[in-house]
Amino acid sequence: MIKKDLLKAAAEIVNQKNPKKNKYGEADRNFEDAGKVASILTNEKVTPKMIAASLIGLKIARLRKGYHEDSYLDLLAYIGFMEKMEYKNFLDLYDVENK
């Protein structure tokens, strides 16, 4: 069973409203920038969603070595960010207001 505090912590990371409190800045911007860098390095188009998927894969691969709570927290947060990107794409695609 997933610990509720782990889910809560991941949700707080994903839904953080004040990027100044996050030493890494805004997650959306970081995923966009990482996609741009990866695109340059690979000479292929790499989207923010692909970055999130790669990080999810990395965390799952690392978890083969044993239980690490911080890896599960990161994994849940990356899944949350990916869902947030998909939801925003859905809203943009269908021109729906996010209320």
N, C-alpha and C positions, 0 to 999 in steps of 0.2 A: 504494500500500500504506500502511496506517495504521501510524504509528510506535508501537512497543510502549510506549515511555515515556509517550506521550500517553494511551494506554488505561489504563496503570497509574495515572497521575496522576488520571484521571477516576474510576477505581474507588476510589482512596483518598479522594477527595472524597465520593463517594456512600456509602461504607461507614465513614465517620469515626465512631468510637465516642465520642470525647470532644468534645462541642460547645464546651467552654471553649477549645479550641485554635482554633476557628473564630471569627473576629471578627464574623461575621454571625449566630451562634447556630445552633440546630438547624434543619436544612433542612425537616424535616416541619412544624415550627411556622411557618416562614417561608412555605411554600406555603399553609398553612391561613390565615394572616393575610392574605396577598396575595389569596386567594379572597374573604375577608370584605370587604376594602376594595373589590375590584372589584365585588362584589355590591352594595355601597352605591352606588358610582359609576354602575353601569349599571341598577340596580333589577331585576336578574336574578340568578338563582342561578349563581355562578361557583365551580367546584370547584377544589381543588388540582391535579387532573389537567388541567383546562382551563388553569390558569396555566402548568403545565409545557409543554403543547402550544403555547401562545402564545409562550413563550420559545424553544422549538425553532424555531418559524416565524420569529421575529425573527432568530435567529442565522443561519438559512439565508438569509434576505433580505440580511443584512449581508455574507455571504460572496460575494454576487454582485460585490462591489467588489474582490475579490481575497483572497489567502491571508493569514489571520491565525491563527497557532497558538492564541492565547488564545480566539478564537471557536470553534475546533474543540474545545478543551478544555471550554468551557462547553456546547457542543452535546452532546458525549458525556456530560457530567455530567447535563444536563437529561433526556436519554434514560434514563440510569441511574436518576434519581429517579422518573421516570414508571413505569419497569418495577418499581421497588421499591413504588410505590403500588399498582400492579395486583396484584403478588404478595401484598401485605398484604390487599387486598380479596378475593382468591381464598381466602386462609387463613381470613379472617373469614367469608366466605360459606359455606364448607364446614366451618367449625368444626374446622379442622386445626391441630395444634400445629406451630409453627415450630421445627424441631430443627436 
